[in-house]
Each structure stands twice: as C-alpha cells, then as structure tokens.
C-alpha cells in the first residue's frame, strides 16, 4: 500500500523505473516464475527471493509506504529490476490483488524493516525514511538528474537540426537512415524516448515519395518546437509544461481527482514497437461526457493484461493525468463487472469533428489525432489518379473525411463497408492530420451493438 493505504497499480510501479531498460526488465520479473518465495505483510512490506545468475537467489524487500527497498543484487539503479518485478507481482494487473500471499517476513527482511522504523523514530519523522535522505529527497534528485539529461539531449538535437537545415534537406536522402538511427540512440541515452521516437520517424521520410522535403521540414519544425518548449519550460503555463514532459517521454503520474461514472468501452487496439506492446482503450463517460484513454503495456511477445471488450459499460473511477488537452487516465476502483448496455457516445458531424481536432491542437501542437464519433456517415470510394481512396461522407454529401492511409489496408475498413452497405452509420475513431482511422461502428438499426473495427 502507499501512504494512503491504497494498493498500487502496475502503471504506478513502472513509473518508478529509472529508465526504459529497467521498466522492460522489471516487467519480465513481474510474474511468479522467477520468484521462489514471495510474501507481503499487513504493515506495508513485500519481500521475495528471485532467481539470478548466481547460486543464491537475490533477497528483495520493499517498504511500500515509502517506497524504499533493499536488494542483494549488484545493481546501482534505484529501484533495481528485482524491486520493480516484486512490486508488479504484488500489485497485480491494474491494481487488482496480485499473487503475493500475506505472510510474516523472514528474518533478513524483518531486520531491515526494523532498522528503518528505528531510524525514523530517532529522527522524529512521521513516515519512514527511504535510502540516504528520504524517499522524497531521493525522488527529487533523480528527477533533477533526468531533467539535466533531457536538457542535454534537447540541446544536442537542436544542433543536429540546425546542421541539417544549413546543409539543405536534399542531403538527408543521400545521408541514409544511419544518421537518424545514431541520433535516436543519443536521445535514448538522454532518457527522452519521446524525442527518440520522433527522430526515428524523421528517418523514414527522405525518399518516401513525392513531396517528402515538405513533410520532413514540417516534422523538423514540430521537433524544434518541442525542443524549445522543454528548454523554456519555466516560461510555460503549468498544463502546457506537463504536456511537454509527456511528449518527451518523461514519467508522470495520474493526479486528477477520481471521477466515478458509467464508462462505455469505445475501442481497444494494440501497437508494438518490437520491445513493448502498448494497448489503447478508449472510454466514454455517460454522466461526465468525457472521453478518456487507458494505456497498458506488455513486454515483447506478451499482451498487456488489461482487457475491456468493446461495447461493455464499466462502473469505475478514473483519475486523469496532467497536461493541457491530455485524455489519458488511470483506472481506479471498479464497482461492478463490465456489462452490455444500450449506451452510445455523443456524436459530431464531419465539420465539427475536424474543428474539434483543430481546437485540441491549440493545447497540444504535437497531437497526432483526436477521438471523435461521427454520426450518419457513409464510406465512399473515390478514384484519385488511378488509386482507390476512401472517405467517410456526411449522409447529405456536403462534407467528407479521408480515411487514413494506414487504415485503408486493414480489414476493419472492409468490415465497415459491409456494415454500412451504403447506408449511414455511426463511427468512432481517431481524427488527425493524416485522415480518419475508424475503430468502432454502430449500424443504423435502433439498439444495434457496437462492432469493433480494430
């Protein structure tokens, strides 16, 4: 439990990781397999023995009220992967009870916990001290060090963008992907995975077809804007500064007050980058009218544990993450199992949907897309230069949204065409500068169930 007596979620545990490598390694150890023994006490401690490379298992104990930990492994990272794995095993999927039974700590764990309580009593503190100088002080120092590395990475990236523009965009094609790959690795070293991901995307643009210099210049401008926003973050409003942190890939925690509602599951789909599988679940609140995004992660080859079938309604609490225009939320307490109900989200016409995306860009200029539900649209194919493009047109044919290129080749588009049969349908999806990606559809018949397109 934390200091408020609430069991942690997996996302909260992973937010403690000092870097991406620790998060990945901790996720692998978050299963019962590597642990020969594990237990937790009602006093706020969890302990375990984890198989390692040596003959003896690593002794790991975590004071979850801090948090603070001790592990016999040689790692200098705080926390180490064994502490992260143990906490994930204890937390269980999405804050549900994990697989660590309640038990009395062994002597080696009890001795460490007793020493901590003794030091806390001697110092007159109301909460235990973590490490050298307290958990809060340690967290502050880690955050400062990471911010310094992020600043160094952003400064270096600015110089590389300047060199690119001075040399001319034409040279980007002849330079090949190696230049971008090396720059992305430098951003990973600086612990700014958001910048690394954007640099990798830049590398795929040169030579990608007609008009690539324009697209490359646009993406460089957005990257320059993000760099400058971080370097001048003290001058930004609080919500925008939080958005910049998120875009750089720096860890943030859900801070908003819990909002209980009947949440309709609008869509669920996975994406993988070779090392991590990310699951996105879109929800719509019946009373609040809010749209929220849940993210869950799984190591390579393992699906994320959180699963919410499309069309079901969940009675639960959500807490929002900080940032201007950010829709991500953390799933809190659930009050009932998801069940089917004839609930549908608020809908927009095509013109209002594009306007909603434009307004969202005001708060987050790096936003790729915005969730909207289109009403009474018909999928229409149009021949453009000999290639078949698709659009979602208003029933009256006045306005239309192009279907995103990445969605055209997916089976979901053909499923949508079959559902429509030329008649208007309601479609939920993501509207962005690359077009509209349909994720869920409702046929025109009253009471028709949602059909996933992802």
URJO-V634934 format. One line per field, one symbol per residue. ss: DSSP state (H for helix, E for strand, C for the rest). psi: psi as a letter, one per 30 degrees, with the letter a starting at -180 (. if undefined). A space follows every 50 residues. Layout:
BEGIN
ss: ???
psi: ???
END
This chain:
BEGIN
ss: CCCCCCCCCHHHHHCCCCCHHHHHHHHHCCCCCCEEEEEEECCCEEEEEE CCCCCCCEEEEEECCCCEEEECCCCCCCCCHHHHHHHHHHHCHHHCCCCC CECCCCHHHHHHHHHHHHHHHHHCCCCCCCCCCCHHHHHHHHHHHHHHHH HHHHHHHHHHHHHHHHHCCHHHHHHCCHHHHHHHHHHHHCCCHHHHHHHH HHHCCCCCCCCHHHHHHHHHHHHHHHHHHHHCHHHCCHHHHHHHHHHHCC CCCECCCCEEEEEEEEEEEEEECCCEEEEEEEEEECCCCCEEEEEEEEEC CCCCCCCCCCCEEEEEEEEEECCCCCCEEEEEEECCCCEECCCCCCCECH HHHHHHHHHHHHHCCCCCEEEEEEEEEEEEEEEECCEEEEEEEECCCCCE EEECHHHHCCHHHHHHHHHHCCCCEEEEEEEECCEEEEEEEECCCCCCCE EECC
psi: lafggkklleeeefffkfleeeeeeeeegglfefjfkklllfghkkllkk kafafklkkkkkjffdlllkkglgkgkjllfeeeeeeeeeelkhflkagj lklkkleeeeeeeeeeeeeeeefgkfllkkbjgkeeeeeeeeeeeeeeee eeeeeeeeeeeeeeeefkfefeeffafeeeeeeeeeeeeghifeeeeeee eeffekgglkgeeeeeeeeeeeeeeeeeeefhffflleeeeeeeeeffgk kllkflkkjkljjkjelkllkkgffkkkkkjklkkeefgkklkkkllklk fkkkfkkjkkflkkjlkkklllkkgkfklkkbkkflkklkkikllkllle eeeeeeeeeefefjfgkelkkljkkhlkkkkkjjhfkjlkljklefgell kkkkeffeflfeeeeeeeeegflklkkkakkafgakjkekkklfkkgklk kkf.
END
